[in-house]
Amino acid sequence: MKTNKVVIDTNALIYAVQKKRDLFEDLTKYLGSFEIIVLERVKEELERKAAATGKTKANAKIAMEMLDKMRIVEFEKAGKSTDDLIIDYAEENDAYVYTYDKKLKQKCNKKRLKLVRIEAFEGKGRA
């Protein structure tokens, strides 16, 4: 069975904590076999949010604990935003993108990338 790669962004990690979703269970239902990829830049964003003040601090700290079950990947290109790095990684590695960010979803759709869609986990069908 093929192991599907899923590159995840910061807000998807925090959203999973906020909504008390088991993203591993969700992805198993959606994809079967998978590996969650966290780009080093996403990990750094999460670390900054966990160290900051505000409402996302606690959720970011909990999300940081989930990183042990994910593969951290060094994937850097000069001058690229985190979203663009996620897109490039997905393109180069035939990976799904897991995000709730509207702009990132739009960019992925324009490039015809595979998206993990929350609707599949909420009983609205697989997208």
N, CA, C and O atoms as CSV, one atom per row, in Angstrom:
chain,resi,resn,atom,element,x,y,z
A,1,MET,N,N,0.839,-1.190,0.000
A,1,MET,CA,C,0.000,0.000,0.000
A,1,MET,C,C,0.881,1.250,0.000
A,1,MET,O,O,1.859,1.332,0.744
A,2,LYS,N,N,0.533,2.194,-0.820
A,2,LYS,CA,C,1.282,3.443,-0.927
A,2,LYS,C,C,1.088,4.290,0.333
A,2,LYS,O,O,-0.024,4.425,0.842
A,3,THR,N,N,2.172,4.846,0.814
A,3,THR,CA,C,2.096,5.789,1.921
A,3,THR,C,C,1.969,7.185,1.337
A,3,THR,O,O,2.860,7.656,0.630
A,4,ASN,N,N,0.863,7.840,1.636
A,4,ASN,CA,C,0.615,9.194,1.148
A,4,ASN,C,C,1.354,10.205,2.011
A,4,ASN,O,O,1.295,10.145,3.239
A,5,LYS,N,N,2.041,11.120,1.375
A,5,LYS,CA,C,2.695,12.207,2.097
A,5,LYS,C,C,1.699,13.345,2.253
A,5,LYS,O,O,0.973,13.686,1.319
A,6,VAL,N,N,1.674,13.927,3.448
A,6,VAL,CA,C,0.785,15.044,3.741
A,6,VAL,C,C,1.626,16.154,4.360
A,6,VAL,O,O,2.127,16.007,5.475
A,7,VAL,N,N,1.781,17.253,3.647
A,7,VAL,CA,C,2.524,18.391,4.194
A,7,VAL,C,C,1.504,19.318,4.853
A,7,VAL,O,O,0.527,19.732,4.229
A,8,ILE,N,N,1.749,19.635,6.119
A,8,ILE,CA,C,0.764,20.353,6.933
A,8,ILE,C,C,1.282,21.750,7.269
A,8,ILE,O,O,2.484,21.956,7.439
A,9,ASP,N,N,0.360,22.701,7.362
A,9,ASP,CA,C,0.778,24.054,7.718
A,9,ASP,C,C,0.462,24.341,9.181
A,9,ASP,O,O,-0.190,23.547,9.859
A,10,THR,N,N,0.933,25.485,9.648
A,10,THR,CA,C,0.809,25.844,11.059
A,10,THR,C,C,-0.641,25.914,11.504
A,10,THR,O,O,-0.989,25.398,12.565
A,11,ASN,N,N,-1.488,26.547,10.706
A,11,ASN,CA,C,-2.862,26.732,11.172
A,11,ASN,C,C,-3.628,25.421,11.245
A,11,ASN,O,O,-4.540,25.299,12.062
A,12,ALA,N,N,-3.292,24.443,10.425
A,12,ALA,CA,C,-3.957,23.140,10.504
A,12,ALA,C,C,-3.591,22.432,11.804
A,12,ALA,O,O,-4.432,21.769,12.411
A,13,LEU,N,N,-2.350,22.571,12.226
A,13,LEU,CA,C,-1.932,21.973,13.497
A,13,LEU,C,C,-2.667,22.627,14.666
A,13,LEU,O,O,-3.173,21.939,15.552
A,14,ILE,N,N,-2.723,23.955,14.662
A,14,ILE,CA,C,-3.386,24.673,15.753
A,14,ILE,C,C,-4.894,24.435,15.716
A,14,ILE,O,O,-5.522,24.270,16.761
A,15,TYR,N,N,-5.471,24.418,14.529
A,15,TYR,CA,C,-6.909,24.176,14.381
A,15,TYR,C,C,-7.289,22.807,14.946
A,15,TYR,O,O,-8.312,22.674,15.618
A,16,ALA,N,N,-6.475,21.800,14.678
A,16,ALA,CA,C,-6.754,20.453,15.188
A,16,ALA,C,C,-6.827,20.469,16.712
A,16,ALA,O,O,-7.679,19.803,17.300
A,17,VAL,N,N,-5.945,21.220,17.347
A,17,VAL,CA,C,-5.952,21.330,18.809
A,17,VAL,C,C,-7.186,22.104,19.269
A,17,VAL,O,O,-7.877,21.670,20.191
A,18,GLN,N,N,-7.469,23.241,18.638
A,18,GLN,CA,C,-8.620,24.071,19.022
A,18,GLN,C,C,-9.923,23.287,18.959
A,18,GLN,O,O,-10.759,23.378,19.858
A,19,LYS,N,N,-10.085,22.517,17.890
A,19,LYS,CA,C,-11.335,21.785,17.669
A,19,LYS,C,C,-11.315,20.386,18.285
A,19,LYS,O,O,-12.254,19.606,18.126
A,20,LYS,N,N,-10.207,20.084,19.001
A,20,LYS,CA,C,-10.049,18.778,19.642
A,20,LYS,C,C,-10.216,17.633,18.641
A,20,LYS,O,O,-10.848,16.619,18.935
A,21,ARG,N,N,-9.642,17.817,17.468
A,21,ARG,CA,C,-9.695,16.803,16.413
A,21,ARG,C,C,-8.456,15.936,16.496
A,21,ARG,O,O,-7.355,16.427,16.748
A,22,ASP,N,N,-8.640,14.652,16.284
A,22,ASP,CA,C,-7.508,13.737,16.185
A,22,ASP,C,C,-7.117,13.683,14.716
A,22,ASP,O,O,-7.687,12.915,13.942
A,23,LEU,N,N,-6.147,14.500,14.340
A,23,LEU,CA,C,-5.815,14.576,12.915
A,23,LEU,C,C,-5.243,13.266,12.391
A,23,LEU,O,O,-5.340,12.993,11.195
A,24,PHE,N,N,-4.648,12.450,13.258
A,24,PHE,CA,C,-4.133,11.152,12.821
A,24,PHE,C,C,-5.290,10.214,12.460
A,24,PHE,O,O,-5.234,9.497,11.460
A,25,GLU,N,N,-6.323,10.232,13.279
A,25,GLU,CA,C,-7.516,9.430,12.985
A,25,GLU,C,C,-8.204,9.947,11.721
A,25,GLU,O,O,-8.620,9.165,10.866
A,26,ASP,N,N,-8.320,11.267,11.613
A,26,ASP,CA,C,-8.942,11.867,10.429
A,26,ASP,C,C,-8.204,11.457,9.157
A,26,ASP,O,O,-8.823,11.064,8.169
A,27,LEU,N,N,-6.881,11.553,9.191
A,27,LEU,CA,C,-6.096,11.221,8.000
A,27,LEU,C,C,-6.138,9.733,7.682
A,27,LEU,O,O,-6.101,9.347,6.514
A,28,THR,N,N,-6.214,8.901,8.703
A,28,THR,CA,C,-6.340,7.460,8.465
A,28,THR,C,C,-7.639,7.172,7.728
A,28,THR,O,O,-7.660,6.376,6.789
A,29,LYS,N,N,-8.725,7.816,8.149
A,29,LYS,CA,C,-10.019,7.634,7.474
A,29,LYS,C,C,-9.967,8.151,6.034
A,29,LYS,O,O,-10.541,7.548,5.128
A,30,TYR,N,N,-9.283,9.256,5.841
A,30,TYR,CA,C,-9.254,9.924,4.536
A,30,TYR,C,C,-8.291,9.268,3.555
A,30,TYR,O,O,-8.612,9.104,2.377
A,31,LEU,N,N,-7.108,8.893,4.044
A,31,LEU,CA,C,-6.047,8.437,3.146
A,31,LEU,C,C,-5.569,7.006,3.386
A,31,LEU,O,O,-4.890,6.431,2.536
A,32,GLY,N,N,-5.911,6.439,4.516
A,32,GLY,CA,C,-5.360,5.131,4.843
A,32,GLY,C,C,-3.952,5.302,5.373
A,32,GLY,O,O,-3.755,5.771,6.494
A,33,SER,N,N,-2.984,4.927,4.578
A,33,SER,CA,C,-1.581,5.015,4.977
A,33,SER,C,C,-1.035,6.407,4.648
A,33,SER,O,O,-1.190,6.889,3.526
A,34,PHE,N,N,-0.395,7.049,5.632
A,34,PHE,CA,C,0.099,8.405,5.402
A,34,PHE,C,C,1.305,8.705,6.278
A,34,PHE,O,O,1.574,8.015,7.262
A,35,GLU,N,N,2.012,9.737,5.898
A,35,GLU,CA,C,3.109,10.284,6.686
A,35,GLU,C,C,2.922,11.794,6.689
A,35,GLU,O,O,2.817,12.414,5.631
A,36,ILE,N,N,2.879,12.388,7.888
A,36,ILE,CA,C,2.726,13.839,7.980
A,36,ILE,C,C,4.108,14.482,7.934
A,36,ILE,O,O,5.007,14.138,8.701
A,37,ILE,N,N,4.242,15.422,7.013
A,37,ILE,CA,C,5.481,16.162,6.823
A,37,ILE,C,C,5.296,17.575,7.383
A,37,ILE,O,O,4.340,18.269,7.038
A,38,VAL,N,N,6.212,17.985,8.240
A,38,VAL,CA,C,6.222,19.347,8.766
A,38,VAL,C,C,7.524,19.991,8.298
A,38,VAL,O,O,8.614,19.540,8.650
A,39,LEU,N,N,7.398,21.034,7.511
A,39,LEU,CA,C,8.595,21.745,7.074
A,39,LEU,C,C,9.222,22.461,8.269
A,39,LEU,O,O,8.519,22.918,9.170
A,40,GLU,N,N,10.531,22.553,8.266
A,40,GLU,CA,C,11.254,23.218,9.359
A,40,GLU,C,C,10.693,24.622,9.598
A,40,GLU,O,O,10.587,25.055,10.745
A,41,ARG,N,N,10.337,25.327,8.538
A,41,ARG,CA,C,9.783,26.686,8.663
A,41,ARG,C,C,8.454,26.665,9.424
A,41,ARG,O,O,8.186,27.564,10.222
A,42,VAL,N,N,7.625,25.654,9.186
A,42,VAL,CA,C,6.348,25.527,9.905
A,42,VAL,C,C,6.625,25.260,11.383
A,42,VAL,O,O,5.976,25.838,12.255
A,43,LYS,N,N,7.577,24.393,11.659
A,43,LYS,CA,C,7.960,24.112,13.050
A,43,LYS,C,C,8.408,25.396,13.742
A,43,LYS,O,O,8.038,25.643,14.889
A,44,GLU,N,N,9.199,26.211,13.056
A,44,GLU,CA,C,9.670,27.480,13.623
A,44,GLU,C,C,8.504,28.430,13.896
A,44,GLU,O,O,8.488,29.105,14.925
A,45,GLU,N,N,7.533,28.488,12.988
A,45,GLU,CA,C,6.341,29.324,13.209
A,45,GLU,C,C,5.593,28.857,14.453
A,45,GLU,O,O,5.156,29.668,15.270
A,46,LEU,N,N,5.455,27.552,14.585
A,46,LEU,CA,C,4.760,26.979,15.740
A,46,LEU,C,C,5.513,27.311,17.029
A,46,LEU,O,O,4.892,27.649,18.036
A,47,GLU,N,N,6.821,27.218,17.006
A,47,GLU,CA,C,7.639,27.557,18.180
A,47,GLU,C,C,7.453,29.021,18.566
A,47,GLU,O,O,7.355,29.343,19.750
A,48,ARG,N,N,7.405,29.911,17.570
A,48,ARG,CA,C,7.185,31.336,17.854
A,48,ARG,C,C,5.818,31.555,18.494
A,48,ARG,O,O,5.692,32.322,19.448
A,49,LYS,N,N,4.800,30.886,17.973
A,49,LYS,CA,C,3.454,31.035,18.533
A,49,LYS,C,C,3.390,30.474,19.953
A,49,LYS,O,O,2.697,31.032,20.805
A,50,ALA,N,N,4.098,29.385,20.217
A,50,ALA,CA,C,4.114,28.776,21.549
A,50,ALA,C,C,4.839,29.665,22.559
A,50,ALA,O,O,4.541,29.617,23.752
A,51,ALA,N,N,5.783,30.470,22.090
A,51,ALA,CA,C,6.553,31.352,22.970
A,51,ALA,C,C,5.895,32.721,23.141
A,51,ALA,O,O,6.250,33.469,24.052
A,52,ALA,N,N,4.953,33.049,22.283
A,52,ALA,CA,C,4.314,34.368,22.307
A,52,ALA,C,C,3.227,34.423,23.377
A,52,ALA,O,O,2.954,33.441,24.067
A,53,THR,N,N,2.625,35.583,23.490
A,53,THR,CA,C,1.471,35.714,24.370
A,53,THR,C,C,0.226,35.700,23.492
A,53,THR,O,O,0.301,35.894,22.279
A,54,GLY,N,N,-0.901,35.471,24.116
A,54,GLY,CA,C,-2.143,35.484,23.353
A,54,GLY,C,C,-2.843,34.144,23.372
A,54,GLY,O,O,-2.376,33.177,23.974
A,55,LYS,N,N,-3.974,34.117,22.696
A,55,LYS,CA,C,-4.853,32.953,22.780
A,55,LYS,C,C,-4.311,31.714,22.076
A,55,LYS,O,O,-4.688,30.598,22.435
A,56,THR,N,N,-3.448,31.876,21.098
A,56,THR,CA,C,-2.955,30.686,20.390
A,56,THR,C,C,-1.766,30.034,21.089
A,56,THR,O,O,-1.349,28.945,20.697
A,57,LYS,N,N,-1.214,30.677,22.117
A,57,LYS,CA,C,-0.027,30.151,22.798
A,57,LYS,C,C,-0.247,28.726,23.313
A,57,LYS,O,O,0.546,27.832,23.017
A,58,ALA,N,N,-1.309,28.514,24.076
A,58,ALA,CA,C,-1.563,27.192,24.665
A,58,ALA,C,C,-1.795,26.144,23.582
A,58,ALA,O,O,-1.281,25.029,23.673
A,59,ASN,N,N,-2.569,26.499,22.560
A,59,ASN,CA,C,-2.829,25.552,21.470
A,59,ASN,C,C,-1.552,25.225,20.702
A,59,ASN,O,O,-1.348,24.082,20.292
A,60,ALA,N,N,-0.699,26.218,20.508
A,60,ALA,CA,C,0.567,25.987,19.808
A,60,ALA,C,C,1.463,25.053,20.612
A,60,ALA,O,O,2.149,24.204,20.042
A,61,LYS,N,N,1.461,25.207,21.938
A,61,LYS,CA,C,2.269,24.319,22.788
A,61,LYS,C,C,1.796,22.873,22.668
A,61,LYS,O,O,2.610,21.954,22.575
A,62,ILE,N,N,0.488,22.675,22.669
A,62,ILE,CA,C,-0.059,21.320,22.519
A,62,ILE,C,C,0.277,20.780,21.130
A,62,ILE,O,O,0.653,19.617,20.987
A,63,ALA,N,N,0.142,21.620,20.115
A,63,ALA,CA,C,0.473,21.201,18.746
A,63,ALA,C,C,1.942,20.800,18.644
A,63,ALA,O,O,2.281,19.870,17.912
A,64,MET,N,N,2.817,21.496,19.373
A,64,MET,CA,C,4.248,21.156,19.367
A,64,MET,C,C,4.471,19.715,19.836
A,64,MET,O,O,5.365,19.026,19.343
A,65,GLU,N,N,3.657,19.273,20.784
A,65,GLU,CA,C,3.795,17.908,21.300
A,65,GLU,C,C,3.481,16.870,20.223
A,65,GLU,O,O,4.008,15.759,20.271
A,66,MET,N,N,2.645,17.209,19.271
A,66,MET,CA,C,2.283,16.272,18.201
A,66,MET,C,C,3.416,16.076,17.196
A,66,MET,O,O,3.425,15.094,16.454
A,67,LEU,N,N,4.358,16.994,17.169
A,67,LEU,CA,C,5.432,16.925,16.178
A,67,LEU,C,C,6.261,15.649,16.293
A,67,LEU,O,O,6.882,15.223,15.319
A,68,ASP,N,N,6.273,15.036,17.480
A,68,ASP,CA,C,7.023,13.787,17.665
A,68,ASP,C,C,6.534,12.675,16.746
A,68,ASP,O,O,7.283,11.756,16.415
A,69,LYS,N,N,5.275,12.767,16.338
A,69,LYS,CA,C,4.683,11.731,15.483
A,69,LYS,C,C,4.747,12.105,14.001
A,69,LYS,O,O,4.164,11.426,13.156
A,70,MET,N,N,5.451,13.174,13.699
A,70,MET,CA,C,5.528,13.681,12.328
A,70,MET,C,C,6.986,13.763,11.892
A,70,MET,O,O,7.895,13.750,12.722
A,71,ARG,N,N,7.196,13.845,10.591
A,71,ARG,CA,C,8.565,13.954,10.087
A,71,ARG,C,C,8.874,15.423,9.797
A,71,ARG,O,O,8.197,16.063,8.992
A,72,ILE,N,N,9.891,15.941,10.456
A,72,ILE,CA,C,10.336,17.312,10.232
A,72,ILE,C,C,11.314,17.291,9.058
A,72,ILE,O,O,12.265,16.510,9.043
A,73,VAL,N,N,11.068,18.157,8.076
A,73,VAL,CA,C,11.881,18.168,6.864
A,73,VAL,C,C,12.480,19.553,6.653
A,73,VAL,O,O,11.778,20.564,6.694
A,74,GLU,N,N,13.771,19.578,6.429
A,74,GLU,CA,C,14.454,20.826,6.067
A,74,GLU,C,C,14.226,21.038,4.569
A,74,GLU,O,O,14.742,20.281,3.747
A,75,PHE,N,N,13.467,22.049,4.226
A,75,PHE,CA,C,13.142,22.335,2.827
A,75,PHE,C,C,13.094,23.844,2.709
A,75,PHE,O,O,12.106,24.470,3.094
A,76,GLU,N,N,14.137,24.423,2.185
A,76,GLU,CA,C,14.261,25.876,2.175
A,76,GLU,C,C,14.647,26.359,0.782
A,76,GLU,O,O,15.467,25.747,0.097
A,77,LYS,N,N,14.045,27.458,0.386
A,77,LYS,CA,C,14.395,28.125,-0.869
A,77,LYS,C,C,14.415,29.620,-0.582
A,77,LYS,O,O,13.451,30.166,-0.044
A,78,ALA,N,N,15.487,30.268,-0.933
A,78,ALA,CA,C,15.666,31.690,-0.629
A,78,ALA,C,C,14.516,32.531,-1.173
A,78,ALA,O,O,14.093,32.373,-2.318
A,79,GLY,N,N,14.023,33.427,-0.325
A,79,GLY,CA,C,13.006,34.370,-0.749
A,79,GLY,C,C,11.593,33.821,-0.827
A,79,GLY,O,O,10.681,34.533,-1.246
A,80,LYS,N,N,11.392,32.572,-0.432
A,80,LYS,CA,C,10.061,31.957,-0.527
A,80,LYS,C,C,9.314,32.099,0.798
A,80,LYS,O,O,9.902,31.975,1.872
A,81,SER,N,N,8.015,32.359,0.704
A,81,SER,CA,C,7.165,32.378,1.893
A,81,SER,C,C,6.926,30.939,2.352
A,81,SER,O,O,7.194,29.991,1.615
A,82,THR,N,N,6.428,30.790,3.559
A,82,THR,CA,C,6.120,29.452,4.065
A,82,THR,C,C,5.094,28.770,3.170
A,82,THR,O,O,5.240,27.591,2.845
A,83,ASP,N,N,4.061,29.500,2.769
A,83,ASP,CA,C,3.041,28.916,1.887
A,83,ASP,C,C,3.653,28.425,0.581
A,83,ASP,O,O,3.322,27.339,0.107
A,84,ASP,N,N,4.542,29.222,0.002
A,84,ASP,CA,C,5.175,28.819,-1.256
A,84,ASP,C,C,6.074,27.598,-1.069
A,84,ASP,O,O,6.176,26.754,-1.960
A,85,LEU,N,N,6.720,27.507,0.086
A,85,LEU,CA,C,7.531,26.316,0.374
A,85,LEU,C,C,6.651,25.074,0.469
A,85,LEU,O,O,7.009,24.011,-0.039
A,86,ILE,N,N,5.505,25.212,1.119
A,86,ILE,CA,C,4.566,24.091,1.236
A,86,ILE,C,C,4.125,23.647,-0.158
A,86,ILE,O,O,4.099,22.453,-0.458
A,87,ILE,N,N,3.781,24.609,-0.999
A,87,ILE,CA,C,3.350,24.302,-2.368
A,87,ILE,C,C,4.474,23.619,-3.144
A,87,ILE,O,O,4.247,22.608,-3.809
A,88,ASP,N,N,5.671,24.163,-3.060
A,88,ASP,CA,C,6.807,23.567,-3.775
A,88,ASP,C,C,7.076,22.144,-3.293
A,88,ASP,O,O,7.326,21.245,-4.097
A,89,TYR,N,N,7.024,21.946,-1.980
A,89,TYR,CA,C,7.266,20.603,-1.444
A,89,TYR,C,C,6.203,19.631,-1.964
A,89,TYR,O,O,6.519,18.519,-2.389
A,90,ALA,N,N,4.948,20.064,-1.925
A,90,ALA,CA,C,3.854,19.201,-2.390
A,90,ALA,C,C,4.030,18.854,-3.864
A,90,ALA,O,O,3.845,17.704,-4.261
A,91,GLU,N,N,4.387,19.847,-4.671
A,91,GLU,CA,C,4.600,19.605,-6.106
A,91,GLU,C,C,5.745,18.627,-6.348
A,91,GLU,O,O,5.619,17.703,-7.152
A,92,GLU,N,N,6.836,18.829,-5.665
A,92,GLU,CA,C,8.040,18.028,-5.898
A,92,GLU,C,C,7.957,16.618,-5.314
A,92,GLU,O,O,8.715,15.735,-5.714
A,93,ASN,N,N,7.036,16.404,-4.366
A,93,ASN,CA,C,6.965,15.121,-3.668
A,93,ASN,C,C,5.605,14.443,-3.783
A,93,ASN,O,O,5.324,13.490,-3.056
A,94,ASP,N,N,4.757,14.926,-4.692
A,94,ASP,CA,C,3.420,14.369,-4.885
A,94,ASP,C,C,2.688,14.215,-3.550
A,94,ASP,O,O,2.117,13.166,-3.253
A,95,ALA,N,N,2.720,15.280,-2.759
A,95,ALA,CA,C,2.128,15.254,-1.424
A,95,ALA,C,C,0.799,16.005,-1.397
A,95,ALA,O,O,0.561,16.920,-2.185
A,96,TYR,N,N,-0.050,15.593,-0.473
A,96,TYR,CA,C,-1.264,16.342,-0.169
A,96,TYR,C,C,-0.866,17.565,0.652
A,96,TYR,O,O,0.163,17.560,1.329
A,97,VAL,N,N,-1.691,18.615,0.589
A,97,VAL,CA,C,-1.518,19.780,1.448
A,97,VAL,C,C,-2.682,19.789,2.428
A,97,VAL,O,O,-3.843,19.688,2.031
A,98,TYR,N,N,-2.357,19.914,3.719
A,98,TYR,CA,C,-3.372,19.953,4.770
A,98,TYR,C,C,-3.351,21.353,5.375
A,98,TYR,O,O,-2.419,21.715,6.094
A,99,THR,N,N,-4.384,22.135,5.077
A,99,THR,CA,C,-4.474,23.513,5.542
A,99,THR,C,C,-5.932,23.930,5.684
A,99,THR,O,O,-6.828,23.339,5.082
A,100,TYR,N,N,-6.145,24.955,6.488
A,100,TYR,CA,C,-7.450,25.613,6.570
A,100,TYR,C,C,-7.342,27.045,6.059
A,100,TYR,O,O,-8.324,27.787,6.076
A,101,ASP,N,N,-6.168,27.433,5.609
A,101,ASP,CA,C,-5.900,28.780,5.127
A,101,ASP,C,C,-6.504,28.965,3.735
A,101,ASP,O,O,-6.141,28.262,2.792
A,102,LYS,N,N,-7.421,29.911,3.622
A,102,LYS,CA,C,-8.148,30.117,2.365
A,102,LYS,C,C,-7.214,30.468,1.198
A,102,LYS,O,O,-7.355,29.929,0.101
A,103,LYS,N,N,-6.267,31.371,1.443
A,103,LYS,CA,C,-5.352,31.781,0.371
A,103,LYS,C,C,-4.465,30.623,-0.075
A,103,LYS,O,O,-4.224,30.446,-1.269
A,104,LEU,N,N,-3.985,29.839,0.879
A,104,LEU,CA,C,-3.148,28.692,0.522
A,104,LEU,C,C,-3.964,27.660,-0.254
A,104,LEU,O,O,-3.469,27.069,-1.214
A,105,LYS,N,N,-5.204,27.444,0.156
A,105,LYS,CA,C,-6.073,26.513,-0.587
A,105,LYS,C,C,-6.258,26.981,-2.031
A,105,LYS,O,O,-6.199,26.181,-2.965
A,106,GLN,N,N,-6.483,28.291,-2.204
A,106,GLN,CA,C,-6.666,28.832,-3.556
A,106,GLN,C,C,-5.422,28.625,-4.409
A,106,GLN,O,O,-5.520,28.246,-5.576
A,107,LYS,N,N,-4.248,28.873,-3.826
A,107,LYS,CA,C,-2.991,28.659,-4.559
A,107,LYS,C,C,-2.839,27.185,-4.945
A,107,LYS,O,O,-2.410,26.864,-6.053
A,108,CYS,N,N,-3.195,26.301,-4.022
A,108,CYS,CA,C,-3.098,24.859,-4.291
A,108,CYS,C,C,-4.058,24.452,-5.402
A,108,CYS,O,O,-3.707,23.669,-6.284
A,109,ASN,N,N,-5.265,24.989,-5.350
A,109,ASN,CA,C,-6.246,24.666,-6.392
A,109,ASN,C,C,-5.772,25.133,-7.764
A,109,ASN,O,O,-5.944,24.423,-8.755
A,110,LYS,N,N,-5.176,26.326,-7.827
A,110,LYS,CA,C,-4.663,26.835,-9.106
A,110,LYS,C,C,-3.593,25.919,-9.679
A,110,LYS,O,O,-3.478,25.770,-10.896
A,111,LYS,N,N,-2.815,25.308,-8.802
A,111,LYS,CA,C,-1.734,24.421,-9.247
A,111,LYS,C,C,-2.182,22.965,-9.325
A,111,LYS,O,O,-1.387,22.069,-9.610
A,112,ARG,N,N,-3.475,22.747,-9.064
A,112,ARG,CA,C,-4.060,21.406,-9.108
A,112,ARG,C,C,-3.369,20.433,-8.152
A,112,ARG,O,O,-3.142,19.269,-8.484
A,113,LEU,N,N,-3.042,20.931,-6.970
A,113,LEU,CA,C,-2.443,20.085,-5.947
A,113,LEU,C,C,-3.537,19.364,-5.169
A,113,LEU,O,O,-4.680,19.819,-5.117
A,114,LYS,N,N,-3.179,18.253,-4.577
A,114,LYS,CA,C,-4.127,17.480,-3.773
A,114,LYS,C,C,-4.252,18.137,-2.400
A,114,LYS,O,O,-3.257,18.403,-1.726
A,115,LEU,N,N,-5.490,18.388,-2.006
A,115,LEU,CA,C,-5.764,18.995,-0.705
A,115,LEU,C,C,-6.479,18.005,0.196
A,115,LEU,O,O,-7.345,17.255,-0.255
A,116,VAL,N,N,-6.116,18.006,1.467
A,116,VAL,CA,C,-6.906,17.303,2.467
A,116,VAL,C,C,-8.010,18.275,2.837
A,116,VAL,O,O,-7.742,19.415,3.216
A,117,ARG,N,N,-9.240,17.830,2.728
A,117,ARG,CA,C,-10.376,18.717,2.982
A,117,ARG,C,C,-11.123,18.283,4.235
A,117,ARG,O,O,-11.505,17.121,4.372
A,118,ILE,N,N,-11.325,19.221,5.141
A,118,ILE,CA,C,-11.976,18.939,6.415
A,118,ILE,C,C,-13.378,18.384,6.222
A,118,ILE,O,O,-13.872,17.646,7.074
A,119,GLU,N,N,-14.028,18.730,5.111
A,119,GLU,CA,C,-15.389,18.235,4.873
A,119,GLU,C,C,-15.434,16.706,4.946
A,119,GLU,O,O,-16.435,16.130,5.373
A,120,ALA,N,N,-14.380,16.073,4.541
A,120,ALA,CA,C,-14.335,14.607,4.561
A,120,ALA,C,C,-14.409,14.080,5.984
A,120,ALA,O,O,-14.907,12.979,6.218
A,121,PHE,N,N,-13.912,14.869,6.940
A,121,PHE,CA,C,-13.893,14.422,8.321
A,121,PHE,C,C,-15.177,14.779,9.055
A,121,PHE,O,O,-15.420,14.292,10.160
A,122,GLU,N,N,-15.980,15.608,8.460
A,122,GLU,CA,C,-17.208,16.047,9.109
A,122,GLU,C,C,-18.436,15.421,8.464
A,122,GLU,O,O,-19.554,15.906,8.635
A,123,GLY,N,N,-18.220,14.341,7.722
A,123,GLY,CA,C,-19.332,13.599,7.156
A,123,GLY,C,C,-19.956,14.224,5.929
A,123,GLY,O,O,-21.073,13.855,5.566
A,124,LYS,N,N,-19.282,15.155,5.277
A,124,LYS,CA,C,-19.850,15.816,4.101
A,124,LYS,C,C,-19.320,15.220,2.809
A,124,LYS,O,O,-19.575,15.750,1.727
A,125,GLY,N,N,-18.589,14.131,2.915
A,125,GLY,CA,C,-18.084,13.488,1.699
A,125,GLY,C,C,-16.644,13.817,1.430
A,125,GLY,O,O,-16.109,14.817,1.907
A,126,ARG,N,N,-16.032,12.961,0.662
A,126,ARG,CA,C,-14.619,13.135,0.325
A,126,ARG,C,C,-14.493,14.075,-0.863
A,126,ARG,O,O,-15.186,13.929,-1.870
A,127,ALA,N,N,-13.598,15.036,-0.726
A,127,ALA,CA,C,-13.435,16.017,-1.803
A,127,ALA,C,C,-12.265,15.663,-2.681
A,127,ALA,O,O,-11.976,16.376,-3.641
